[in-house]
């Protein structure tokens, strides 16, 4: 009986967790993040072609591309990052060391991959050079895919040159992370390529995956600031005069009630905003000399 009760409670807890709505990031509202799968599918094909021509065919390897995802990450994984500048934006690149050692083993004809887990071994200069070379190739492939998106501008041209590695620490919080899973059945390993994209890259990608009508829709908002575009109804209460009830009942047609037009109150709705003086200009009453109401 206890086992059944525990199992039921666990299933109810799982159902409750699954029913929790996703938390919306206000930075993503109004942006076509739900269409990023279009971009990752194209980039997956690009990576597969790069692996086929640069690694698999040359070294008789069998690297394959698995799942590719692009999403905002609260923080970058704690691992070695290399930052590349492609003129129109910066991207940080990292790859699992076991993938790098697998490629290194194919390049030098090793029968097996050195163990990269457990007790870590110092990174060699050969590994560092190979990672830099591969990073340039992967980032260049990513930049070319971004350049081929609809509406590409000249700064994202595919002929803008190779990415240049720069000495810069990548942002560690609230960045966009592109993950590409690689599998190598020959060595029996799998790992990830990681690309941390800055806002310039993400802005270009999101504009590229947006529907055509949205990209070409004319800007219907005037160039004026919000204060000039927000209409408000202003009411000027010109005067008030108190009369005894008897004087009001004794009033007859033609009687004159003397009034003195002094400072008036300016309201929006029922809110008193200003006091102003009343002046006559070309036969019209105008408000002038506004004073803020404390």
DRENFIMI-546468 format. One record per atom (N, C-alpha, C): residue in three letters; x, y, z. Coordinates in steps of 0.2 Angstrom, whole numbers, padded with zeros to 4 digits, always signed. Layout:
N
ALAXYZ;...
***
This chain:
294
UNK+0004-0006+0000;UNK+0000+0000+0000;UNK+0004+0006+0000;UNK+0010+0006+0004;UNK+0014+0012+0004;UNK+0018+0013-0003;UNK+0019+0007-0006;UNK+0023+0008-0013;UNK+0018+0011-0018;UNK+0012+0009-0018;UNK+0007+0012-0022;UNK+0006+0019-0021;UNK+0005+0021-0015;UNK+0004+0028-0013;UNK+0010+0032-0015;UNK+0016+0030-0014;UNK+0022+0034-0016;UNK+0022+0034-0023;UNK+0021+0029-0027;UNK+0021+0029-0034;UNK+0016+0034-0037;UNK+0010+0034-0034;UNK+0004+0039-0036;UNK+0006+0046-0035;UNK+0009+0047-0029;UNK+0012+0054-0027;UNK+0017+0056-0032;UNK+0022+0052-0034;UNK+0027+0054-0039;UNK+0024+0055-0046;UNK+0019+0051-0048;UNK+0016+0053-0054;UNK+0012+0060-0054;UNK+0009+0061-0049;UNK+0005+0067-0048;UNK+0010+0073-0048;UNK+0016+0072-0045;UNK+0021+0077-0044;UNK+0024+0079-0051;UNK+0025+0073-0055;UNK+0028+0074-0062;UNK+0023+0077-0066;UNK+0016+0076-0066;UNK+0011+0079-0070;UNK+0011+0086-0068;UNK+0011+0088-0061;UNK+0011+0095-0059;UNK+0017+0099-0062;UNK+0023+0096-0062;UNK+0029+0099-0065;UNK+0028+0100-0073;UNK+0025+0095-0076;UNK+0024+0096-0083;UNK+0019+0101-0085;UNK+0014+0102-0080;UNK+0009+0107-0082;UNK+0011+0114-0080;UNK+0017+0115-0077;UNK+0020+0122-0076;UNK+0021+0126-0083;UNK+0018+0131-0083;UNK+0019+0135-0090;UNK+0026+0138-0090;UNK+0029+0138-0096;UNK+0036+0141-0097;UNK+0036+0148-0095;UNK+0042+0150-0093;UNK+0043+0157-0091;UNK+0045+0161-0097;UNK+0042+0166-0098;UNK+0043+0170-0104;UNK+0049+0175-0103;UNK+0054+0175-0107;UNK+0059+0180-0106;UNK+0057+0187-0110;UNK+0056+0192-0106;UNK+0054+0199-0109;UNK+0058+0201-0115;UNK+0065+0199-0115;UNK+0069+0200-0120;UNK+0067+0197-0127;UNK+0063+0192-0127;UNK+0061+0188-0133;UNK+0054+0190-0135;UNK+0051+0194-0131;UNK+0044+0195-0133;UNK+0044+0199-0140;UNK+0040+0198-0144;UNK+0039+0201-0151;UNK+0045+0199-0156;UNK+0049+0194-0154;UNK+0054+0192-0158;UNK+0053+0185-0161;UNK+0054+0183-0167;UNK+0052+0176-0169;UNK+0056+0171-0167;UNK+0057+0170-0161;UNK+0061+0164-0158;UNK+0058+0158-0159;UNK+0052+0157-0161;UNK+0049+0151-0162;UNK+0051+0148-0169;UNK+0054+0153-0173;UNK+0056+0151-0180;UNK+0063+0149-0181;UNK+0067+0149-0175;UNK+0074+0148-0175;UNK+0076+0141-0178;UNK+0071+0136-0177;UNK+0072+0129-0180;UNK+0073+0130-0188;UNK+0071+0134-0191;UNK+0072+0135-0198;UNK+0080+0136-0199;UNK+0083+0140-0195;UNK+0090+0142-0196;UNK+0094+0136-0193;UNK+0092+0133-0188;UNK+0097+0127-0185;UNK+0096+0121-0190;UNK+0091+0120-0194;UNK+0091+0115-0199;UNK+0095+0116-0204;UNK+0096+0122-0207;UNK+0100+0124-0212;UNK+0107+0124-0210;UNK+0109+0126-0204;UNK+0116+0126-0201;UNK+0118+0119-0200;UNK+0113+0114-0198;UNK+0115+0107-0197;UNK+0117+0104-0204;UNK+0114+0106-0209;UNK+0116+0103-0216;UNK+0123+0106-0218;UNK+0124+0112-0216;UNK+0131+0115-0218;UNK+0136+0112-0214;UNK+0135+0110-0207;UNK+0140+0107-0203;UNK+0141+0100-0206;UNK+0136+0096-0208;UNK+0137+0090-0211;UNK+0141+0090-0217;UNK+0140+0095-0222;UNK+0144+0096-0228;UNK+0151+0097-0226;UNK+0152+0101-0221;UNK+0159+0103-0219;UNK+0163+0097-0216;UNK+0159+0093-0212;UNK+0163+0087-0209;UNK+0164+0082-0215;UNK+0160+0081-0220;UNK+0160+0077-0225;UNK+0167+0078-0229;UNK+0167+0085-0231;UNK+0173+0087-0236;UNK+0179+0088-0232;UNK+0179+0090-0226;UNK+0185+0092-0223;UNK+0188+0087-0218;UNK+0184+0082-0216;UNK+0186+0077-0211;UNK+0185+0070-0213;UNK+0179+0069-0215;UNK+0177+0062-0216;UNK+0180+0059-0222;UNK+0180+0063-0228;UNK+0183+0061-0234;UNK+0190+0060-0234;UNK+0193+0065-0230;UNK+0201+0066-0230;UNK+0204+0060-0226;UNK+0201+0059-0220;UNK+0204+0055-0215;UNK+0200+0048-0214;UNK+0195+0047-0218;UNK+0191+0041-0218;UNK+0187+0040-0211;UNK+0185+0046-0209;UNK+0182+0046-0202;UNK+0174+0046-0203;UNK+0170+0046-0198;UNK+0163+0045-0199;UNK+0160+0050-0194;UNK+0162+0056-0194;UNK+0159+0061-0190;UNK+0152+0063-0193;UNK+0147+0063-0188;UNK+0140+0064-0190;UNK+0137+0070-0185;UNK+0132+0074-0188;UNK+0129+0079-0184;UNK+0123+0077-0181;UNK+0122+0078-0175;UNK+0116+0076-0172;UNK+0111+0082-0171;UNK+0109+0083-0165;UNK+0104+0088-0164;UNK+0107+0095-0164;UNK+0104+0100-0167;UNK+0107+0107-0166;UNK+0101+0111-0164;UNK+0103+0115-0158;UNK+0098+0119-0155;UNK+0101+0126-0154;UNK+0097+0131-0154;UNK+0099+0138-0153;UNK+0094+0141-0148;UNK+0096+0143-0142;UNK+0092+0146-0137;UNK+0096+0150-0132;UNK+0092+0154-0128;UNK+0096+0158-0123;UNK+0098+0154-0117;UNK+0104+0155-0115;UNK+0107+0152-0109;UNK+0108+0157-0104;UNK+0106+0155-0097;UNK+0107+0159-0092;UNK+0115+0160-0090;UNK+0119+0155-0092;UNK+0126+0156-0091;UNK+0130+0151-0096;UNK+0136+0153-0098;UNK+0140+0148-0102;UNK+0143+0143-0098;UNK+0143+0137-0101;UNK+0147+0131-0098;UNK+0154+0133-0096;UNK+0157+0131-0090;UNK+0163+0133-0088;UNK+0168+0128-0092;UNK+0171+0130-0098;UNK+0176+0127-0102;UNK+0180+0132-0106;UNK+0184+0129-0110;UNK+0189+0134-0114;UNK+0185+0137-0120;UNK+0185+0143-0120;UNK+0182+0147-0125;UNK+0187+0151-0129;UNK+0186+0151-0136;UNK+0190+0155-0140;UNK+0185+0160-0144;UNK+0187+0167-0144;UNK+0182+0172-0147;UNK+0185+0174-0154;UNK+0180+0174-0158;UNK+0182+0176-0165;UNK+0178+0182-0167;UNK+0181+0186-0171;UNK+0178+0192-0174;UNK+0177+0192-0181;UNK+0171+0193-0184;UNK+0169+0192-0191;UNK+0167+0199-0194;UNK+0169+0204-0191;UNK+0168+0211-0194;UNK+0161+0213-0191;UNK+0156+0209-0193;UNK+0149+0212-0191;UNK+0147+0209-0184;UNK+0151+0206-0181;UNK+0149+0203-0174;UNK+0154+0198-0171;UNK+0153+0196-0165;UNK+0158+0192-0162;UNK+0155+0186-0160;UNK+0158+0180-0160;UNK+0156+0174-0157;UNK+0161+0170-0154;UNK+0159+0167-0148;UNK+0164+0163-0144;UNK+0162+0156-0146;UNK+0168+0152-0147;UNK+0167+0145-0149;UNK+0171+0140-0144;UNK+0168+0134-0143;UNK+0171+0129-0139;UNK+0169+0123-0141;UNK+0173+0118-0140;UNK+0171+0111-0142;UNK+0174+0106-0137;UNK+0170+0100-0136;UNK+0172+0095-0131;UNK+0179+0093-0133;UNK+0183+0092-0128;UNK+0190+0090-0129;UNK+0191+0083-0132;UNK+0186+0078-0131;UNK+0186+0072-0134;UNK+0185+0072-0141;UNK+0181+0077-0143;UNK+0180+0078-0151;UNK+0187+0080-0154;UNK+0190+0085-0150;UNK+0196+0087-0153;UNK+0201+0082-0153;UNK+0202+0078-0148;UNK+0207+0072-0148;UNK+0205+0067-0153;UNK+0199+0066-0155;UNK+0197+0061-0160;UNK+0199+0063-0167;UNK+0198+0070-0168;UNK+0201+0073-0174;UNK+0208+0072-0175;UNK+0211+0074-0169;UNK+0219+0073-0169;UNK+0221+0066-0170;UNK+0218+0061-0168;UNK+0220+0054-0169;UNK+0219+0053-0176;UNK+0214+0055-0179;UNK+0213+0054-0187;UNK+0219+0057-0191;UNK+0220+0063-0189;UNK+0225+0067-0192;UNK+0232+0063-0192;UNK+0234+0060-0186;UNK+0240+0057-0186;UNK+0240+0050-0186;UNK+0234+0047-0188;UNK+0234+0040-0189;UNK+0234+0036-0183;UNK+0232+0038-0177;UNK+0232+0034-0171;UNK+0226+0029-0171;UNK+0228+0024-0168;UNK+0222+0018-0168;UNK+0217+0020-0163;UNK+0218+0024-0158;UNK+0213+0025-0153;UNK+0213+0032-0151;UNK+0208+0035-0147;UNK+0208+0041-0144;UNK+0211+0042-0137;UNK+0216+0046-0136;UNK+0218+0047-0129;UNK+0213+0049-0124;UNK+0213+0046-0118;UNK+0208+0047-0114;UNK+0208+0055-0112;UNK+0202+0058-0113;UNK+0202+0065-0111;UNK+0198+0066-0105;UNK+0195+0061-0102;UNK+0191+0062-0096;UNK+0195+0059-0090;UNK+0192+0059-0084;UNK+0195+0057-0078;UNK+0201+0062-0076;UNK+0207+0060-0075;UNK+0212+0064-0073;UNK+0214+0068-0079;UNK+0213+0075-0080;UNK+0214+0079-0086;UNK+0222+0079-0087;UNK+0223+0078-0093;UNK+0230+0079-0096;UNK+0231+0086-0098;UNK+0237+0089-0097;UNK+0238+0096-0100;UNK+0237+0096-0107;UNK+0234+0102-0109;UNK+0233+0103-0117;UNK+0240+0104-0120;UNK+0241+0101-0126;UNK+0247+0102-0129;UNK+0246+0108-0134;UNK+0252+0110-0137;UNK+0252+0115-0142;UNK+0249+0113-0148;UNK+0249+0107-0150;UNK+0246+0104-0156;UNK+0238+0105-0155;UNK+0236+0103-0149;UNK+0229+0103-0148;UNK+0226+0110-0149;UNK+0230+0115-0146;UNK+0228+0122-0146;UNK+0228+0125-0153;UNK+0233+0123-0157;UNK+0233+0125-0164;UNK+0227+0122-0168;UNK+0226+0116-0167;UNK+0221+0112-0171;UNK+0214+0115-0169;UNK+0213+0117-0162;UNK+0206+0120-0160;UNK+0205+0127-0163;UNK+0211+0131-0164;UNK+0210+0137-0167;UNK+0208+0136-0174;UNK+0212+0132-0178;UNK+0210+0131-0185;UNK+0203+0128-0186;UNK+0201+0123-0182;UNK+0194+0121-0183;UNK+0189+0126-0181;UNK+0190+0130-0175;UNK+0186+0135-0173;UNK+0185+0140-0179;UNK+0190+0142-0183;UNK+0189+0147-0188;UNK+0185+0144-0194;UNK+0186+0137-0195;UNK+0182+0134-0200;UNK+0174+0134-0198;UNK+0173+0132-0192;UNK+0166+0131-0190;UNK+0163+0138-0189;UNK+0166+0143-0187;UNK+0163+0150-0186;UNK+0162+0153-0193;UNK+0167+0152-0198;UNK+0166+0154-0205;UNK+0160+0151-0208;UNK+0159+0144-0207;UNK+0153+0141-0209;UNK+0146+0144-0206;UNK+0147+0146-0200;UNK+0141+0149-0197;UNK+0140+0156-0200;UNK+0145+0160-0201;UNK+0144+0166-0204;UNK+0142+0166-0211;UNK+0144+0161-0215;UNK+0141+0160-0221;UNK+0134+0159-0221;UNK+0132+0155-0217;UNK+0124+0153-0216;UNK+0121+0160-0214;UNK+0123+0164-0210;UNK+0120+0170-0208;UNK+0120+0175-0214;UNK+0125+0175-0218;UNK+0125+0179-0224;UNK+0120+0177-0229;UNK+0118+0171-0229;UNK+0114+0168-0234;UNK+0106+0169-0232;UNK+0105+0171-0226;UNK+0098+0173-0224;UNK+0095+0178-0228;UNK+0089+0178-0229;UNK+0085+0184-0233;UNK+0087+0191-0230;UNK+0088+0195-0235;UNK+0089+0202-0232;UNK+0096+0203-0230;UNK+0101+0199-0232;UNK+0108+0200-0229;UNK+0110+0207-0231;UNK+0114+0210-0227;UNK+0117+0217-0229;UNK+0125+0216-0230;UNK+0128+0221-0232;UNK+0135+0220-0235;UNK+0140+0218-0229;UNK+0138+0220-0223;UNK+0142+0218-0217;UNK+0142+0211-0216;UNK+0137+0207-0218;UNK+0137+0200-0217;UNK+0138+0196-0224;UNK+0142+0199-0228;UNK+0144+0196-0234;UNK+0148+0190-0233;UNK+0147+0185-0237;UNK+0151+0178-0236;UNK+0158+0179-0238;UNK+0159+0185-0242;UNK+0166+0186-0244;UNK+0170+0191-0240;UNK+0167+0192-0234;UNK+0170+0197-0229;UNK+0176+0195-0226;UNK+0179+0189-0227;UNK+0185+0187-0225;UNK+0184+0181-0219;UNK+0190+0178-0217;UNK+0190+0173-0212;UNK+0189+0176-0205;UNK+0186+0173-0201;UNK+0185+0175-0194;UNK+0192+0176-0191;UNK+0193+0181-0187;UNK+0200+0183-0184;UNK+0199+0181-0176;UNK+0203+0177-0173;UNK+0203+0176-0166;UNK+0206+0182-0162;UNK+0202+0184-0157;UNK+0204+0189-0153;UNK+0205+0187-0146;UNK+0209+0191-0142;UNK+0209+0190-0135;UNK+0204+0193-0131;UNK+0199+0190-0130;UNK+0193+0193-0127;UNK+0189+0188-0123;UNK+0187+0190-0117;UNK+0183+0185-0113;UNK+0176+0185-0115;UNK+0173+0180-0116;UNK+0166+0180-0119;UNK+0161+0182-0113;UNK+0155+0184-0114;UNK+0150+0186-0109;UNK+0148+0179-0106;UNK+0147+0179-0099;UNK+0146+0172-0096;UNK+0138+0172-0094;UNK+0135+0178-0095;UNK+0128+0178-0092;UNK+0123+0180-0098;UNK+0117+0177-0098;UNK+0112+0179-0103;UNK+0114+0180-0110;UNK+0117+0174-0113;UNK+0119+0175-0120;UNK+0115+0169-0124;UNK+0115+0170-0130;UNK+0112+0165-0135;UNK+0117+0159-0136;UNK+0115+0153-0135;UNK+0120+0148-0136;UNK+0118+0143-0141;UNK+0122+0142-0146;UNK+0120+0137-0152;UNK+0124+0131-0150;UNK+0120+0125-0149;UNK+0123+0119-0148;UNK+0123+0114-0154;UNK+0128+0111-0156;UNK+0128+0106-0161;UNK+0131+0100-0159;UNK+0127+0094-0159;UNK+0130+0088-0156;UNK+0134+0084-0162;UNK+0140+0082-0161;UNK+0143+0078-0165;UNK+0144+0071-0163;UNK+0144+0066-0167;UNK+0145+0059-0165;UNK+0150+0056-0170;UNK+0154+0052-0167;UNK+0159+0048-0171;UNK+0159+0041-0169;UNK+0155+0037-0173;UNK+0155+0030-0171;UNK+0161+0026-0172;UNK+0166+0028-0176;UNK+0172+0024-0177;UNK+0176+0024-0170;UNK+0176+0030-0167;UNK+0179+0030-0160;UNK+0175+0029-0154;UNK+0168+0029-0156;UNK+0163+0028-0151;UNK+0162+0034-0146;UNK+0163+0040-0149;UNK+0162+0046-0144;UNK+0157+0050-0147;UNK+0155+0055-0143;UNK+0150+0060-0145;UNK+0152+0066-0140;UNK+0150+0072-0143;UNK+0152+0078-0139;UNK+0148+0084-0143;UNK+0149+0090-0141;UNK+0146+0096-0143;UNK+0151+0101-0146;UNK+0148+0105-0151;UNK+0151+0111-0153;UNK+0147+0117-0150;UNK+0150+0122-0147;UNK+0146+0127-0144;UNK+0148+0134-0147;UNK+0143+0138-0149;UNK+0144+0144-0151;UNK+0140+0149-0147;UNK+0143+0154-0144;UNK+0140+0159-0140;UNK+0139+0165-0144;UNK+0133+0167-0146;UNK+0132+0173-0151;UNK+0131+0179-0147;UNK+0133+0185-0150;UNK+0132+0191-0147;UNK+0125+0194-0150;UNK+0123+0200-0148;UNK+0117+0202-0150;UNK+0117+0204-0157;UNK+0122+0206-0160;UNK+0123+0208-0167;UNK+0121+0201-0171;UNK+0124+0196-0170;UNK+0123+0189-0173;UNK+0115+0187-0172;UNK+0113+0188-0166;UNK+0106+0186-0165;UNK+0101+0190-0168;UNK+0102+0197-0168;UNK+0098+0201-0172;UNK+0097+0200-0179;UNK+0103+0198-0182;UNK+0103+0196-0189;UNK+0099+0190-0191;UNK+0100+0185-0186;UNK+0097+0178-0187;UNK+0090+0179-0187;UNK+0087+0183-0181;UNK+0080+0183-0180;UNK+0077+0187-0186;UNK+0080+0192-0189;UNK+0077+0196-0194;UNK+0077+0191-0200;UNK+0082+0187-0201;UNK+0082+0182-0207;UNK+0077+0177-0207;UNK+0075+0174-0201;UNK+0070+0169-0200;UNK+0063+0172-0200;UNK+0062+0179-0199;UNK+0055+0182-0199;UNK+0052+0181-0205;UNK+0045+0180-0205;UNK+0041+0180-0211;UNK+0043+0186-0216;UNK+0042+0185-0223;UNK+0044+0190-0227;UNK+0039+0196-0226;UNK+0033+0195-0225;UNK+0028+0201-0224;UNK+0030+0205-0218;UNK+0033+0202-0213;UNK+0035+0206-0207;UNK+0042+0210-0209;UNK+0046+0207-0213;UNK+0052+0210-0214;UNK+0051+0216-0219;UNK+0046+0215-0223;UNK+0045+0221-0228;UNK+0039+0225-0226;UNK+0036+0224-0220;UNK+0031+0228-0218;UNK+0033+0235-0217;UNK+0030+0240-0220;UNK+0032+0247-0219;UNK+0031+0249-0212;UNK+0035+0254-0209;UNK+0035+0256-0203;UNK+0029+0261-0202;UNK+0024+0259-0199;UNK+0018+0263-0199;UNK+0018+0268-0193;UNK+0023+0268-0189;UNK+0023+0272-0183;UNK+0027+0279-0185;UNK+0024+0284-0184;UNK+0028+0291-0186;UNK+0034+0291-0182;UNK+0038+0296-0185;UNK+0045+0297-0182;UNK+0045+0301-0175;UNK+0039+0304-0174;UNK+0038+0308-0168;UNK+0039+0304-0162;UNK+0041+0307-0156;UNK+0042+0304-0150;UNK+0035+0303-0147;UNK+0035+0298-0142;UNK+0028+0296-0139;UNK+0025+0302-0137;UNK+0028+0307-0134;UNK+0025+0313-0131;UNK+0021+0317-0136;UNK+0023+0316-0142;UNK+0020+0320-0147;UNK+0014+0316-0151;UNK+0014+0309-0149;UNK+0009+0305-0153;UNK+0004+0303-0148;UNK+0004+0305-0142;UNK-0001+0303-0137;UNK-0006+0308-0136;UNK-0012+0308-0139;UNK-0017+0313-0138;UNK-0020+0313-0131;UNK-0022+0319-0128;UNK-0025+0320-0122;UNK-0030+0325-0123;UNK-0036+0324-0119;UNK-0041+0329-0119;UNK-0040+0334-0113;UNK-0039+0340-0115;UNK-0038+0345-0109;UNK-0044+0349-0108;UNK-0046+0350-0102;UNK-0052+0354-0100;UNK-0050+0360-0096;UNK-0052+0366-0098;UNK-0051+0372-0094;UNK-0057+0374-0091;UNK-0057+0374-0084;UNK-0062+0376-0080;UNK-0061+0384-0079;UNK-0065+0388-0083;UNK-0064+0395-0083;UNK-0066+0398-0076;UNK-0071+0397-0073;UNK-0073+0400-0067;UNK-0079+0397-0064;UNK-0079+0399-0057;UNK-0084+0396-0053;UNK-0087+0402-0049;UNK-0094+0402-0048;UNK-0097+0407-0044;UNK-0102+0404-0039;UNK-0102+0406-0033;UNK-0107+0404-0028;UNK-0112+0409-0028;UNK-0119+0407-0028;UNK-0125+0411-0028;UNK-0129+0409-0022;UNK-0132+0413-0018;UNK-0137+0411-0014;UNK-0143+0408-0018;UNK-0147+0403-0015;UNK-0152+0400-0018;UNK-0158+0406-0020;UNK-0159+0410-0015;UNK-0164+0415-0016;UNK-0162+0420-0022;UNK-0155+0422-0023;UNK-0153+0426-0028;UNK-0154+0422-0035;UNK-0153+0416-0035;UNK-0154+0412-0041;UNK-0161+0411-0043;UNK-0166+0411-0038;UNK-0173+0410-0039;UNK-0176+0417-0042;UNK-0173+0423-0039;UNK-0175+0429-0041;UNK-0173+0431-0048;UNK-0168+0428-0051;UNK-0165+0430-0058;UNK-0171+0430-0063;UNK-0171+0435-0067;UNK-0175+0436-0073;UNK-0172+0436-0079;UNK-0175+0435-0085;UNK-0172+0436-0091;UNK-0169+0443-0092;UNK-0163+0444-0094;UNK-0160+0451-0095;UNK-0156+0453-0089;UNK-0157+0449-0083;UNK-0152+0451-0077;UNK-0145+0449-0079;UNK-0140+0453-0076;UNK-0133+0452-0077;UNK-0130+0449-0070;UNK-0127+0444-0071;UNK-0123+0441-0065;UNK-0116+0443-0066;UNK-0113+0448-0062;UNK-0106+0450-0063;UNK-0101+0444-0061;UNK-0096+0443-0066;UNK-0091+0438-0065;UNK-0084+0441-0066;UNK-0080+0438-0063;UNK-0073+0441-0063;UNK-0069+0435-0066;UNK-0066+0435-0072;UNK-0062+0430-0075;UNK-0055+0430-0072;UNK-0053+0426-0067;UNK-0046+0426-0065;UNK-0042+0420-0067;UNK-0037+0417-0064;UNK-0034+0411-0066;UNK-0038+0405-0066;UNK-0037+0401-0072;UNK-0042+0395-0073;UNK-0038+0389-0071;UNK-0042+0384-0070;UNK-0039+0377-0069;UNK-0039+0373-0075;UNK-0033+0369-0077;UNK-0033+0365-0082;UNK-0033+0358-0080;UNK-0037+0354-0082;UNK-0038+0347-0080;UNK-0037+0342-0086;UNK-0035+0336-0085;UNK-0036+0330-0089;UNK-0040+0325-0085;UNK-0046+0324-0088;UNK-0051+0320-0084;UNK-0052+0323-0078;UNK-0051+0320-0072;UNK-0053+0324-0066;UNK-0046+0326-0062;UNK-0041+0325-0066;UNK-0034+0327-0063;UNK-0032+0334-0064;UNK-0031+0338-0059;UNK-0029+0345-0060;UNK-0021+0345-0061;UNK-0019+0348-0067;UNK-0012+0348-0069;UNK-0009+0355-0068;UNK-0013+0360-0071;UNK-0010+0367-0071;UNK-0015+0372-0069;UNK-0013+0378-0067;UNK-0017+0384-0067;UNK-0014+0389-0072;UNK-0018+0392-0076;UNK-0016+0396-0081;UNK-0020+0403-0081;UNK-0018+0408-0085;UNK-0021+0414-0085;UNK-0025+0414-0092;UNK-0031+0417-0092;UNK-0035+0418-0098;UNK-0034+0424-0102;UNK-0032+0424-0108;UNK-0031+0430-0112;UNK-0036+0430-0119;UNK-0037+0435-0121;UNK-0041+0436-0128;UNK-0036+0437-0133;UNK-0037+0433-0139;UNK-0033+0434-0145;UNK-0037+0433-0151;UNK-0038+0438-0155;UNK-0042+0438-0161;UNK-0049+0436-0160;UNK-0052+0438-0154;UNK-0059+0436-0153;UNK-0059+0429-0150;UNK-0054+0426-0148;UNK-0054+0419-0145;UNK-0051+0419-0138;UNK-0053+0416-0133;UNK-0050+0415-0127;UNK-0045+0410-0127;UNK-0039+0412-0124;UNK-0033+0407-0125;UNK-0030+0407-0117;UNK-0027+0401-0116;UNK-0024+0400-0110;UNK-0016+0402-0110;UNK-0014+0405-0105;UNK-0006+0407-0105;UNK-0004+0407-0098;UNK+0002+0408-0097;UNK+0006+0408-0091;UNK+0004+0402-0087;UNK+0006+0396-0089;UNK+0004+0390-0085;UNK+0009+0389-0079;UNK+0006+0387-0074;UNK+0009+0385-0068;UNK+0008+0378-0065;UNK+0013+0375-0063;UNK+0012+0368-0061;UNK+0008+0368-0054;UNK+0004+0363-0053;UNK+0000+0362-0047;UNK+0004+0357-0043;UNK+0006+0359-0037;UNK+0010+0355-0033;UNK+0005+0349-0030;
***
